[in-house]
Amino acid sequence: MTQLIRKSVVLQRCGISQSSLYRQIKEGKFPRPILVSERCVAWVEHEVDAWMEEKRRNR
C-alpha cells in the first residue's frame, strides 16, 4: 500500500524550507505532490525517501 505524507512531514524529513521545496518541484528536482483534496496535498513516501537517498549518494 502506498503511504502518503503531508507537507510538514516532508519538510521535517528533508530539512528544507517550504520555498525550497516548491522551487525544486518547479525545477523538476523533487517529486510532485498528489492533490488529495481541494486544499490538501501529500507526497508518496517512497518517492521522498528515494529523493533523500539520491542526495546522500551524490554528496
C-alpha positions, 0 to 999 in steps of 0.5 A: 500500500502506498503511504502518503505524507503531508507537507510538514512531514516532508519538510521535517524529513528533508530539512528544507524550507517550504520555498525550497521545496516548491522551487525544486518541484518547479525545477523538476528536482523533487517529486510532485505532490498528489492533490488529495483534496481541494486544499490538501496535498501529500507526497508518496513516501517512497518517492521522498525517501528515494529523493533523500537517498539520491542526495546522500549518494551524490554528496 
